[in-house]
Amino acid sequence: MISYNVIHHIPGRIRIEVPLIKALSTANLLELSRHFSNIPIPDGIKEVRPSLFSTSVVIIYEPEKIDIMEYIKNMASGIEMQKLIGG
C-alpha cells in the first residue's frame, strides 16, 4: 500500500500528497504511470492530475457520484510498492 496525506479537500476537489513519488526513479515513475493508465476511471471522477514537482495528485470529482476517500484508499492499496521501488 502506498502512503498518502490529504493536503486539501473541498467537495469536488482533493489534493493528496504521495511522498513515494520523490523516491522513485524515472523507470519506476513510468511504471506507476502505466499502472494508473490501465485503471478505468470510475463514473464521478472528472480528472486526475499528478504533479511530480509537488509530489501530489489533484482529483476533480462529483461528490454525489463517488466516495472519494474510499476510491483513494482502494487505489493506494492496489499498487504493489515492492514492484515500484525495485524490491
N, CA, C and O atoms as a CHARMM CRD file, in Angstrom:
* protein
*
  348
    1    1 MET  N      0.83900  -1.18900   0.00000 PROA 1      0.00000
    2    1 MET  CA     0.00000   0.00000   0.00000 PROA 1      0.00000
    3    1 MET  C      0.87900   1.24500   0.00000 PROA 1      0.00000
    4    1 MET  O      1.87900   1.31000   0.71400 PROA 1      0.00000
    5    2 ILE  N      0.51200   2.19000  -0.77200 PROA 2      0.00000
    6    2 ILE  CA     1.23800   3.46100  -0.83300 PROA 2      0.00000
    7    2 ILE  C      0.65500   4.41500   0.20400 PROA 2      0.00000
    8    2 ILE  O     -0.56400   4.54300   0.31700 PROA 2      0.00000
    9    3 SER  N      1.52300   5.08300   0.96100 PROA 3      0.00000
   10    3 SER  CA     1.03100   6.05800   1.93600 PROA 3      0.00000
   11    3 SER  C      0.73600   7.38200   1.22600 PROA 3      0.00000
   12    3 SER  O      1.33900   7.71100   0.20500 PROA 3      0.00000
   13    4 TYR  N     -0.19200   8.11200   1.79000 PROA 4      0.00000
   14    4 TYR  CA    -0.59200   9.40500   1.23700 PROA 4      0.00000
   15    4 TYR  C     -1.14500  10.26400   2.35900 PROA 4      0.00000
   16    4 TYR  O     -1.52400   9.76100   3.41600 PROA 4      0.00000
   17    5 ASN  N     -1.18500  11.56600   2.11500 PROA 5      0.00000
   18    5 ASN  CA    -1.75200  12.52100   3.06500 PROA 5      0.00000
   19    5 ASN  C     -2.68800  13.45000   2.30600 PROA 5      0.00000
   20    5 ASN  O     -2.35100  13.93400   1.22600 PROA 5      0.00000
   21    6 VAL  N     -3.84800  13.69300   2.86700 PROA 6      0.00000
   22    6 VAL  CA    -4.76300  14.66100   2.26600 PROA 6      0.00000
   23    6 VAL  C     -4.24400  16.04600   2.63000 PROA 6      0.00000
   24    6 VAL  O     -4.13500  16.39300   3.80600 PROA 6      0.00000
   25    7 ILE  N     -3.92600  16.83000   1.60800 PROA 7      0.00000
   26    7 ILE  CA    -3.40700  18.17400   1.81900 PROA 7      0.00000
   27    7 ILE  C     -4.55200  19.18500   1.86900 PROA 7      0.00000
   28    7 ILE  O     -4.56600  20.08800   2.70500 PROA 7      0.00000
   29    8 HSD  N     -5.49500  19.01700   0.97000 PROA 8      0.00000
   30    8 HSD  CA    -6.61200  19.95300   0.86900 PROA 8      0.00000
   31    8 HSD  C     -7.80200  19.21900   0.29700 PROA 8      0.00000
   32    8 HSD  O     -7.66400  18.42200  -0.63000 PROA 8      0.00000
   33    9 HSD  N     -8.98100  19.49000   0.85400 PROA 9      0.00000
   34    9 HSD  CA   -10.16600  18.81200   0.35200 PROA 9      0.00000
   35    9 HSD  C    -11.39200  19.70400   0.50900 PROA 9      0.00000
   36    9 HSD  O    -11.73800  20.12800   1.61100 PROA 9      0.00000
   37   10 ILE  N    -12.02200  19.97100  -0.59500 PROA 10     0.00000
   38   10 ILE  CA   -13.34900  20.58300  -0.60800 PROA 10     0.00000
   39   10 ILE  C    -14.18600  19.67800  -1.49800 PROA 10     0.00000
   40   10 ILE  O    -13.64000  19.03300  -2.39400 PROA 10     0.00000
   41   11 PRO  N    -15.48700  19.61200  -1.28000 PROA 11     0.00000
   42   11 PRO  CA   -16.30100  18.74000  -2.12400 PROA 11     0.00000
   43   11 PRO  C    -16.06300  19.02900  -3.61200 PROA 11     0.00000
   44   11 PRO  O    -16.24400  20.15300  -4.08100 PROA 11     0.00000
   45   12 GLY  N    -15.65900  17.99800  -4.32700 PROA 12     0.00000
   46   12 GLY  CA   -15.39900  18.12400  -5.76100 PROA 12     0.00000
   47   12 GLY  C    -13.93500  18.23000  -6.13900 PROA 12     0.00000
   48   12 GLY  O    -13.58400  18.08000  -7.30900 PROA 12     0.00000
   49   13 ARG  N    -13.06700  18.49000  -5.14800 PROA 13     0.00000
   50   13 ARG  CA   -11.63200  18.63200  -5.44200 PROA 13     0.00000
   51   13 ARG  C    -10.83000  18.21300  -4.22000 PROA 13     0.00000
   52   13 ARG  O    -11.07300  18.67800  -3.10600 PROA 13     0.00000
   53   14 ILE  N     -9.87500  17.33200  -4.44900 PROA 14     0.00000
   54   14 ILE  CA    -8.99800  16.89000  -3.35600 PROA 14     0.00000
   55   14 ILE  C     -7.55800  16.84000  -3.87100 PROA 14     0.00000
   56   14 ILE  O     -7.29900  16.42400  -5.00000 PROA 14     0.00000
   57   15 ARG  N     -6.63200  17.27400  -3.01600 PROA 15     0.00000
   58   15 ARG  CA    -5.19800  17.17100  -3.32000 PROA 15     0.00000
   59   15 ARG  C     -4.59400  16.25400  -2.27500 PROA 15     0.00000
   60   15 ARG  O     -4.73600  16.47200  -1.07100 PROA 15     0.00000
   61   16 ILE  N     -3.91600  15.22100  -2.76000 PROA 16     0.00000
   62   16 ILE  CA    -3.23700  14.30500  -1.84900 PROA 16     0.00000
   63   16 ILE  C     -1.74800  14.30800  -2.14500 PROA 16     0.00000
   64   16 ILE  O     -1.32500  14.36000  -3.30000 PROA 16     0.00000
   65   17 GLU  N     -0.96700  14.25100  -1.08100 PROA 17     0.00000
   66   17 GLU  CA     0.48400  14.16600  -1.20800 PROA 17     0.00000
   67   17 GLU  C      0.86600  12.68900  -1.19000 PROA 17     0.00000
   68   17 GLU  O      0.37500  11.91500  -0.36700 PROA 17     0.00000
   69   18 VAL  N      1.75100  12.31300  -2.11400 PROA 18     0.00000
   70   18 VAL  CA     2.22200  10.93700  -2.20100 PROA 18     0.00000
   71   18 VAL  C      3.75100  10.98000  -2.07800 PROA 18     0.00000
   72   18 VAL  O      4.44800  11.11300  -3.08400 PROA 18     0.00000
   73   19 PRO  N      4.27300  10.87000  -0.85300 PROA 19     0.00000
   74   19 PRO  CA     5.71100  11.01400  -0.62900 PROA 19     0.00000
   75   19 PRO  C      6.57400  10.05300  -1.44200 PROA 19     0.00000
   76   19 PRO  O      7.70900  10.38700  -1.78100 PROA 19     0.00000
   77   20 LEU  N      6.06700   8.88800  -1.75400 PROA 20     0.00000
   78   20 LEU  CA     6.83700   7.90200  -2.50800 PROA 20     0.00000
   79   20 LEU  C      7.28400   8.43300  -3.86900 PROA 20     0.00000
   80   20 LEU  O      8.32100   8.01400  -4.38300 PROA 20     0.00000
   81   21 ILE  N      6.52100   9.34000  -4.45100 PROA 21     0.00000
   82   21 ILE  CA     6.84700   9.86800  -5.78400 PROA 21     0.00000
   83   21 ILE  C      8.26800  10.42700  -5.81600 PROA 21     0.00000
   84   21 ILE  O      8.98600  10.24100  -6.79800 PROA 21     0.00000
   85   22 LYS  N      8.67400  11.10900  -4.74600 PROA 22     0.00000
   86   22 LYS  CA    10.02000  11.70200  -4.68600 PROA 22     0.00000
   87   22 LYS  C     11.12300  10.65800  -4.77200 PROA 22     0.00000
   88   22 LYS  O     12.18700  10.91800  -5.33400 PROA 22     0.00000
   89   23 ALA  N     10.87500   9.48900  -4.22300 PROA 23     0.00000
   90   23 ALA  CA    11.90100   8.45400  -4.13900 PROA 23     0.00000
   91   23 ALA  C     11.99800   7.58200  -5.38700 PROA 23     0.00000
   92   23 ALA  O     12.93200   6.78900  -5.51300 PROA 23     0.00000
   93   24 LEU  N     11.05700   7.71700  -6.29800 PROA 24     0.00000
   94   24 LEU  CA    11.03700   6.83000  -7.45800 PROA 24     0.00000
   95   24 LEU  C     12.01200   7.25800  -8.54300 PROA 24     0.00000
   96   24 LEU  O     12.22300   8.44800  -8.77600 PROA 24     0.00000
   97   25 SER  N     12.59100   6.28500  -9.18900 PROA 25     0.00000
   98   25 SER  CA    13.43400   6.55400 -10.35300 PROA 25     0.00000
   99   25 SER  C     12.52000   6.84000 -11.54200 PROA 25     0.00000
  100   25 SER  O     11.30700   6.65400 -11.45400 PROA 25     0.00000
  101   26 THR  N     13.08700   7.27900 -12.62300 PROA 26     0.00000
  102   26 THR  CA    12.30000   7.55300 -13.82700 PROA 26     0.00000
  103   26 THR  C     11.57200   6.30000 -14.30300 PROA 26     0.00000
  104   26 THR  O     10.40200   6.36400 -14.68100 PROA 26     0.00000
  105   27 ALA  N     12.25700   5.17300 -14.28600 PROA 27     0.00000
  106   27 ALA  CA    11.63100   3.91800 -14.71800 PROA 27     0.00000
  107   27 ALA  C     10.45700   3.56000 -13.81400 PROA 27     0.00000
  108   27 ALA  O      9.41200   3.11600 -14.28800 PROA 27     0.00000
  109   28 ASN  N     10.63600   3.75800 -12.50900 PROA 28     0.00000
  110   28 ASN  CA     9.56000   3.45800 -11.57000 PROA 28     0.00000
  111   28 ASN  C      8.37800   4.41700 -11.73900 PROA 28     0.00000
  112   28 ASN  O      7.22200   4.02000 -11.59400 PROA 28     0.00000
  113   29 LEU  N      8.68300   5.68900 -12.04900 PROA 29     0.00000
  114   29 LEU  CA     7.60900   6.65100 -12.31500 PROA 29     0.00000
  115   29 LEU  C      6.81400   6.23800 -13.54500 PROA 29     0.00000
  116   29 LEU  O      5.59200   6.37800 -13.57900 PROA 29     0.00000
  117   30 LEU  N      7.51600   5.72900 -14.55600 PROA 30     0.00000
  118   30 LEU  CA     6.81900   5.24600 -15.75300 PROA 30     0.00000
  119   30 LEU  C      5.93900   4.04700 -15.42400 PROA 30     0.00000
  120   30 LEU  O      4.83600   3.92000 -15.95400 PROA 30     0.00000
  121   31 GLU  N      6.41900   3.18000 -14.56000 PROA 31     0.00000
  122   31 GLU  CA     5.63200   2.01800 -14.13600 PROA 31     0.00000
  123   31 GLU  C      4.37600   2.46200 -13.38800 PROA 31     0.00000
  124   31 GLU  O      3.29300   1.92000 -13.60700 PROA 31     0.00000
  125   32 LEU  N      4.52300   3.44600 -12.50800 PROA 32     0.00000
  126   32 LEU  CA     3.37600   3.98300 -11.78500 PROA 32     0.00000
  127   32 LEU  C      2.38200   4.62100 -12.74800 PROA 32     0.00000
  128   32 LEU  O      1.17200   4.44300 -12.61500 PROA 32     0.00000
  129   33 SER  N      2.89700   5.35500 -13.70200 PROA 33     0.00000
  130   33 SER  CA     2.05000   5.98800 -14.71800 PROA 33     0.00000
  131   33 SER  C      1.28600   4.93800 -15.51800 PROA 33     0.00000
  132   33 SER  O      0.09400   5.10000 -15.78100 PROA 33     0.00000
  133   34 ARG  N      1.97200   3.85800 -15.90500 PROA 34     0.00000
  134   34 ARG  CA     1.30600   2.76600 -16.63200 PROA 34     0.00000
  135   34 ARG  C      0.20600   2.13800 -15.79000 PROA 34     0.00000
  136   34 ARG  O     -0.87100   1.81400 -16.29000 PROA 34     0.00000
  137   35 HSD  N      0.49300   1.97200 -14.51200 PROA 35     0.00000
  138   35 HSD  CA    -0.49900   1.38800 -13.60300 PROA 35     0.00000
  139   35 HSD  C     -1.77900   2.22900 -13.61700 PROA 35     0.00000
  140   35 HSD  O     -2.87800   1.69500 -13.76900 PROA 35     0.00000
  141   36 PHE  N     -1.62500   3.54500 -13.45700 PROA 36     0.00000
  142   36 PHE  CA    -2.79800   4.41400 -13.43900 PROA 36     0.00000
  143   36 PHE  C     -3.50500   4.47100 -14.78300 PROA 36     0.00000
  144   36 PHE  O     -4.73200   4.57000 -14.82200 PROA 36     0.00000
  145   37 SER  N     -2.77100   4.41000 -15.87800 PROA 37     0.00000
  146   37 SER  CA    -3.40600   4.48800 -17.19400 PROA 37     0.00000
  147   37 SER  C     -4.18300   3.22900 -17.54500 PROA 37     0.00000
  148   37 SER  O     -5.05200   3.26000 -18.41600 PROA 37     0.00000
  149   38 ASN  N     -3.87800   2.11700 -16.87200 PROA 38     0.00000
  150   38 ASN  CA    -4.59600   0.86100 -17.12700 PROA 38     0.00000
  151   38 ASN  C     -5.84600   0.69700 -16.27000 PROA 38     0.00000
  152   38 ASN  O     -6.61900  -0.24000 -16.47100 PROA 38     0.00000
  153   39 ILE  N     -6.04300   1.59000 -15.33200 PROA 39     0.00000
  154   39 ILE  CA    -7.20500   1.50300 -14.44900 PROA 39     0.00000
  155   39 ILE  C     -8.33500   2.33800 -15.03100 PROA 39     0.00000
  156   39 ILE  O     -8.15500   3.52400 -15.31000 PROA 39     0.00000
  157   40 PRO  N     -9.49800   1.72300 -15.21600 PROA 40     0.00000
  158   40 PRO  CA   -10.63100   2.51400 -15.71800 PROA 40     0.00000
  159   40 PRO  C    -11.02900   3.58600 -14.70000 PROA 40     0.00000
  160   40 PRO  O    -11.09100   3.32700 -13.49900 PROA 40     0.00000
  161   41 ILE  N    -11.29300   4.77100 -15.19400 PROA 41     0.00000
  162   41 ILE  CA   -11.72400   5.86000 -14.32200 PROA 41     0.00000
  163   41 ILE  C    -13.21100   5.67800 -14.05600 PROA 41     0.00000
  164   41 ILE  O    -14.00800   5.63400 -14.99300 PROA 41     0.00000
  165   42 PRO  N    -13.59200   5.57300 -12.79000 PROA 42     0.00000
  166   42 PRO  CA   -14.99500   5.33600 -12.47800 PROA 42     0.00000
  167   42 PRO  C    -15.86100   6.57000 -12.72900 PROA 42     0.00000
  168   42 PRO  O    -15.37400   7.69900 -12.78900 PROA 42     0.00000
  169   43 ASP  N    -17.13400   6.31900 -12.87200 PROA 43     0.00000
  170   43 ASP  CA   -18.08900   7.41100 -13.01000 PROA 43     0.00000
  171   43 ASP  C    -17.96700   8.29600 -11.77200 PROA 43     0.00000
  172   43 ASP  O    -17.93100   7.79300 -10.64900 PROA 43     0.00000
  173   44 GLY  N    -17.90400   9.57500 -11.96700 PROA 44     0.00000
  174   44 GLY  CA   -17.78000  10.50900 -10.85700 PROA 44     0.00000
  175   44 GLY  C    -16.41400  11.15600 -10.77200 PROA 44     0.00000
  176   44 GLY  O    -16.26800  12.20100 -10.13900 PROA 44     0.00000
  177   45 ILE  N    -15.40300  10.55300 -11.40000 PROA 45     0.00000
  178   45 ILE  CA   -14.07100  11.16300 -11.44700 PROA 45     0.00000
  179   45 ILE  C    -13.96800  11.91800 -12.76700 PROA 45     0.00000
  180   45 ILE  O    -14.09600  11.33500 -13.84400 PROA 45     0.00000
  181   46 LYS  N    -13.73500  13.21400 -12.66600 PROA 46     0.00000
  182   46 LYS  CA   -13.62600  14.04000 -13.87200 PROA 46     0.00000
  183   46 LYS  C    -12.18200  14.16200 -14.36200 PROA 46     0.00000
  184   46 LYS  O    -11.92200  14.17700 -15.56600 PROA 46     0.00000
  185   47 GLU  N    -11.25200  14.24900 -13.41500 PROA 47     0.00000
  186   47 GLU  CA    -9.85200  14.48600 -13.79700 PROA 47     0.00000
  187   47 GLU  C     -8.92000  14.02700 -12.68300 PROA 47     0.00000
  188   47 GLU  O     -9.21100  14.21100 -11.50100 PROA 47     0.00000
  189   48 VAL  N     -7.80300  13.43200 -13.07100 PROA 48     0.00000
  190   48 VAL  CA    -6.73500  13.07000 -12.13900 PROA 48     0.00000
  191   48 VAL  C     -5.48100  13.73800 -12.67700 PROA 48     0.00000
  192   48 VAL  O     -5.03900  13.45000 -13.78900 PROA 48     0.00000
  193   49 ARG  N     -4.91300  14.63400 -11.87700 PROA 49     0.00000
  194   49 ARG  CA    -3.78200  15.44400 -12.34700 PROA 49     0.00000
  195   49 ARG  C     -2.60100  15.29400 -11.38700 PROA 49     0.00000
  196   49 ARG  O     -2.56700  15.93500 -10.33600 PROA 49     0.00000
  197   50 PRO  N     -1.63000  14.44200 -11.74900 PROA 50     0.00000
  198   50 PRO  CA    -0.45400  14.28600 -10.87900 PROA 50     0.00000
  199   50 PRO  C      0.54700  15.42300 -11.08600 PROA 50     0.00000
  200   50 PRO  O      0.64700  15.98600 -12.17600 PROA 50     0.00000
  201   51 SER  N      1.27400  15.74500 -10.03800 PROA 51     0.00000
  202   51 SER  CA     2.33900  16.73200 -10.12600 PROA 51     0.00000
  203   51 SER  C      3.59400  16.12900  -9.51200 PROA 51     0.00000
  204   51 SER  O      3.68200  15.96800  -8.29500 PROA 51     0.00000
  205   52 LEU  N      4.56100  15.79700 -10.35400 PROA 52     0.00000
  206   52 LEU  CA     5.80900  15.22500  -9.85000 PROA 52     0.00000
  207   52 LEU  C      6.59400  16.24800  -9.04500 PROA 52     0.00000
  208   52 LEU  O      7.30800  15.89200  -8.10700 PROA 52     0.00000
  209   53 PHE  N      6.46200  17.51700  -9.40800 PROA 53     0.00000
  210   53 PHE  CA     7.18700  18.57900  -8.71600 PROA 53     0.00000
  211   53 PHE  C      6.76000  18.68900  -7.25400 PROA 53     0.00000
  212   53 PHE  O      7.59900  18.79600  -6.36000 PROA 53     0.00000
  213   54 SER  N      5.45200  18.66000  -7.01900 PROA 54     0.00000
  214   54 SER  CA     4.95900  18.80200  -5.64600 PROA 54     0.00000
  215   54 SER  C      4.65300  17.46600  -4.98600 PROA 54     0.00000
  216   54 SER  O      4.18700  17.43300  -3.84800 PROA 54     0.00000
  217   55 THR  N      4.90800  16.36900  -5.68200 PROA 55     0.00000
  218   55 THR  CA     4.61900  15.00500  -5.22700 PROA 55     0.00000
  219   55 THR  C      3.17900  14.85500  -4.75000 PROA 55     0.00000
  220   55 THR  O      2.89900  14.19800  -3.74800 PROA 55     0.00000
  221   56 SER  N      2.27500  15.48400  -5.49900 PROA 56     0.00000
  222   56 SER  CA     0.87300  15.39800  -5.12500 PROA 56     0.00000
  223   56 SER  C      0.01600  15.06100  -6.33800 PROA 56     0.00000
  224   56 SER  O      0.46700  15.10700  -7.48200 PROA 56     0.00000
  225   57 VAL  N     -1.22200  14.72600  -6.05000 PROA 57     0.00000
  226   57 VAL  CA    -2.19000  14.40400  -7.09400 PROA 57     0.00000
  227   57 VAL  C     -3.46800  15.17000  -6.76900 PROA 57     0.00000
  228   57 VAL  O     -3.95000  15.13900  -5.63700 PROA 57     0.00000
  229   58 VAL  N     -4.00900  15.85500  -7.77000 PROA 58     0.00000
  230   58 VAL  CA    -5.29300  16.53700  -7.62400 PROA 58     0.00000
  231   58 VAL  C     -6.33500  15.69100  -8.34300 PROA 58     0.00000
  232   58 VAL  O     -6.13400  15.26400  -9.48100 PROA 58     0.00000
  233   59 ILE  N     -7.43800  15.46000  -7.66600 PROA 59     0.00000
  234   59 ILE  CA    -8.53800  14.72200  -8.26600 PROA 59     0.00000
  235   59 ILE  C     -9.77100  15.61300  -8.23600 PROA 59     0.00000
  236   59 ILE  O    -10.19500  16.08500  -7.18100 PROA 59     0.00000
  237   60 ILE  N    -10.33400  15.83200  -9.41600 PROA 60     0.00000
  238   60 ILE  CA   -11.58600  16.57400  -9.55000 PROA 60     0.00000
  239   60 ILE  C    -12.68200  15.52300  -9.68800 PROA 60     0.00000
  240   60 ILE  O    -12.58600  14.63100 -10.53100 PROA 60     0.00000
  241   61 TYR  N    -13.71100  15.62200  -8.87300 PROA 61     0.00000
  242   61 TYR  CA   -14.72500  14.57500  -8.85300 PROA 61     0.00000
  243   61 TYR  C    -16.11900  15.15400  -8.56800 PROA 61     0.00000
  244   61 TYR  O    -16.26900  16.32200  -8.21100 PROA 61     0.00000
  245   62 GLU  N    -17.11900  14.30200  -8.73900 PROA 62     0.00000
  246   62 GLU  CA   -18.50300  14.66400  -8.45600 PROA 62     0.00000
  247   62 GLU  C    -18.89700  13.99300  -7.13900 PROA 62     0.00000
  248   62 GLU  O    -19.11400  12.78200  -7.10300 PROA 62     0.00000
  249   63 PRO  N    -18.99000  14.77400  -6.05600 PROA 63     0.00000
  250   63 PRO  CA   -19.20700  14.18800  -4.73100 PROA 63     0.00000
  251   63 PRO  C    -20.49900  13.37400  -4.60500 PROA 63     0.00000
  252   63 PRO  O    -20.57900  12.46900  -3.77500 PROA 63     0.00000
  253   64 GLU  N    -21.48400  13.68300  -5.40200 PROA 64     0.00000
  254   64 GLU  CA   -22.74300  12.94000  -5.32200 PROA 64     0.00000
  255   64 GLU  C    -22.66500  11.57900  -6.00700 PROA 64     0.00000
  256   64 GLU  O    -23.56300  10.75200  -5.85100 PROA 64     0.00000
  257   65 LYS  N    -21.59500  11.34600  -6.76300 PROA 65     0.00000
  258   65 LYS  CA   -21.46000  10.09200  -7.50600 PROA 65     0.00000
  259   65 LYS  C    -20.41100   9.13700  -6.96200 PROA 65     0.00000
  260   65 LYS  O    -20.43700   7.94800  -7.28200 PROA 65     0.00000
  261   66 ILE  N    -19.48400   9.63700  -6.14200 PROA 66     0.00000
  262   66 ILE  CA   -18.38100   8.77300  -5.70100 PROA 66     0.00000
  263   66 ILE  C    -17.92700   9.15300  -4.28900 PROA 66     0.00000
  264   66 ILE  O    -17.88500  10.33000  -3.93000 PROA 66     0.00000
  265   67 ASP  N    -17.59200   8.14300  -3.50700 PROA 67     0.00000
  266   67 ASP  CA   -16.98400   8.34800  -2.19300 PROA 67     0.00000
  267   67 ASP  C    -15.48400   8.45800  -2.43300 PROA 67     0.00000
  268   67 ASP  O    -14.79500   7.44600  -2.56000 PROA 67     0.00000
  269   68 ILE  N    -14.98700   9.67400  -2.49400 PROA 68     0.00000
  270   68 ILE  CA   -13.60900   9.91700  -2.91600 PROA 68     0.00000
  271   68 ILE  C    -12.59000   9.29400  -1.95700 PROA 68     0.00000
  272   68 ILE  O    -11.55500   8.79600  -2.40000 PROA 68     0.00000
  273   69 MET  N    -12.86800   9.31500  -0.66500 PROA 69     0.00000
  274   69 MET  CA   -11.91800   8.74200   0.29200 PROA 69     0.00000
  275   69 MET  C    -11.80900   7.22800   0.10300 PROA 69     0.00000
  276   69 MET  O    -10.71700   6.67000   0.21200 PROA 69     0.00000
  277   70 GLU  N    -12.91400   6.57000  -0.17500 PROA 70     0.00000
  278   70 GLU  CA   -12.89400   5.12200  -0.42900 PROA 70     0.00000
  279   70 GLU  C    -12.14200   4.83200  -1.73500 PROA 70     0.00000
  280   70 GLU  O    -11.37200   3.87500  -1.81100 PROA 70     0.00000
  281   71 TYR  N    -12.36600   5.65400  -2.74900 PROA 71     0.00000
  282   71 TYR  CA   -11.67700   5.49700  -4.03500 PROA 71     0.00000
  283   71 TYR  C    -10.16200   5.60800  -3.84500 PROA 71     0.00000
  284   71 TYR  O     -9.41300   4.77100  -4.34900 PROA 71     0.00000
  285   72 ILE  N     -9.71200   6.63000  -3.12600 PROA 72     0.00000
  286   72 ILE  CA    -8.27800   6.83700  -2.90000 PROA 72     0.00000
  287   72 ILE  C     -7.69300   5.66900  -2.10400 PROA 72     0.00000
  288   72 ILE  O     -6.61700   5.16700  -2.43000 PROA 72     0.00000
  289   73 LYS  N     -8.39400   5.24400  -1.07400 PROA 73     0.00000
  290   73 LYS  CA    -7.93300   4.11700  -0.26600 PROA 73     0.00000
  291   73 LYS  C     -7.76400   2.86400  -1.12600 PROA 73     0.00000
  292   73 LYS  O     -6.76400   2.15700  -1.00500 PROA 73     0.00000
  293   74 ASN  N     -8.72800   2.59200  -1.98200 PROA 74     0.00000
  294   74 ASN  CA    -8.64800   1.41900  -2.85900 PROA 74     0.00000
  295   74 ASN  C     -7.50100   1.54000  -3.85500 PROA 74     0.00000
  296   74 ASN  O     -6.81300   0.55700  -4.12900 PROA 74     0.00000
  297   75 MET  N     -7.29300   2.71800  -4.39100 PROA 75     0.00000
  298   75 MET  CA    -6.19300   2.94200  -5.33800 PROA 75     0.00000
  299   75 MET  C     -4.85200   2.72600  -4.64500 PROA 75     0.00000
  300   75 MET  O     -3.97800   2.04400  -5.18000 PROA 75     0.00000
  301   76 ALA  N     -4.68700   3.30200  -3.46200 PROA 76     0.00000
  302   76 ALA  CA    -3.41200   3.20200  -2.73700 PROA 76     0.00000
  303   76 ALA  C     -3.10800   1.76300  -2.33700 PROA 76     0.00000
  304   76 ALA  O     -1.95100   1.34400  -2.36200 PROA 76     0.00000
  305   77 SER  N     -4.12300   1.01500  -1.97300 PROA 77     0.00000
  306   77 SER  CA    -3.87800  -0.36000  -1.54700 PROA 77     0.00000
  307   77 SER  C     -3.67700  -1.29100  -2.73300 PROA 77     0.00000
  308   77 SER  O     -3.16100  -2.39600  -2.55900 PROA 77     0.00000
  309   78 GLY  N     -4.06800  -0.87900  -3.93500 PROA 78     0.00000
  310   78 GLY  CA    -3.93300  -1.72600  -5.10900 PROA 78     0.00000
  311   78 GLY  C     -2.59400  -1.62900  -5.81100 PROA 78     0.00000
  312   78 GLY  O     -2.33500  -2.37900  -6.75200 PROA 78     0.00000
  313   79 ILE  N     -1.75400  -0.73500  -5.38000 PROA 79     0.00000
  314   79 ILE  CA    -0.45000  -0.55200  -6.02100 PROA 79     0.00000
  315   79 ILE  C      0.59600  -1.35800  -5.26900 PROA 79     0.00000
  316   79 ILE  O      0.74500  -1.22900  -4.05400 PROA 79     0.00000
  317   80 GLU  N      1.30700  -2.18200  -6.00200 PROA 80     0.00000
  318   80 GLU  CA     2.34900  -3.01700  -5.39000 PROA 80     0.00000
  319   80 GLU  C      3.61900  -2.19900  -5.22900 PROA 80     0.00000
  320   80 GLU  O      4.35700  -1.99400  -6.19300 PROA 80     0.00000
  321   81 MET  N      3.87600  -1.73300  -4.01700 PROA 81     0.00000
  322   81 MET  CA     5.03700  -0.88800  -3.74800 PROA 81     0.00000
  323   81 MET  C      6.34500  -1.58100  -4.05700 PROA 81     0.00000
  324   81 MET  O      7.26200  -0.95500  -4.58900 PROA 81     0.00000
  325   82 GLN  N      6.45300  -2.85400  -3.73900 PROA 82     0.00000
  326   82 GLN  CA     7.71400  -3.55500  -3.96400 PROA 82     0.00000
  327   82 GLN  C      8.09500  -3.52600  -5.43900 PROA 82     0.00000
  328   82 GLN  O      9.27200  -3.40300  -5.78000 PROA 82     0.00000
  329   83 LYS  N      7.10800  -3.63900  -6.30100 PROA 83     0.00000
  330   83 LYS  CA     7.36100  -3.60200  -7.74200 PROA 83     0.00000
  331   83 LYS  C      7.89500  -2.23000  -8.15700 PROA 83     0.00000
  332   83 LYS  O      8.78600  -2.13300  -9.00000 PROA 83     0.00000
  333   84 LEU  N      7.34100  -1.17200  -7.55700 PROA 84     0.00000
  334   84 LEU  CA     7.70600   0.18800  -7.94400 PROA 84     0.00000
  335   84 LEU  C      9.10100   0.58300  -7.45800 PROA 84     0.00000
  336   84 LEU  O      9.81900   1.31000  -8.14500 PROA 84     0.00000
  337   85 ILE  N      9.47700   0.10500  -6.28200 PROA 85     0.00000
  338   85 ILE  CA    10.76600   0.53800  -5.74300 PROA 85     0.00000
  339   85 ILE  C     11.87300  -0.46900  -6.01700 PROA 85     0.00000
  340   85 ILE  O     12.98400  -0.35300  -5.50000 PROA 85     0.00000
  341   86 GLY  N     11.54600  -1.45700  -6.84000 PROA 86     0.00000
  342   86 GLY  CA    12.55900  -2.39500  -7.27800 PROA 86     0.00000
  343   86 GLY  C     12.86200  -3.51300  -6.30900 PROA 86     0.00000
  344   86 GLY  O     13.93500  -4.11500  -6.35600 PROA 86     0.00000
  345   87 GLY  N     11.91000  -3.79300  -5.42400 PROA 87     0.00000
  346   87 GLY  CA    12.14600  -4.83600  -4.42800 PROA 87     0.00000
  347   87 GLY  C     11.62900  -6.17800  -4.84200 PROA 87     0.00000
  348   87 GLY  O     11.76200  -7.14800  -4.09500 PROA 87     0.00000
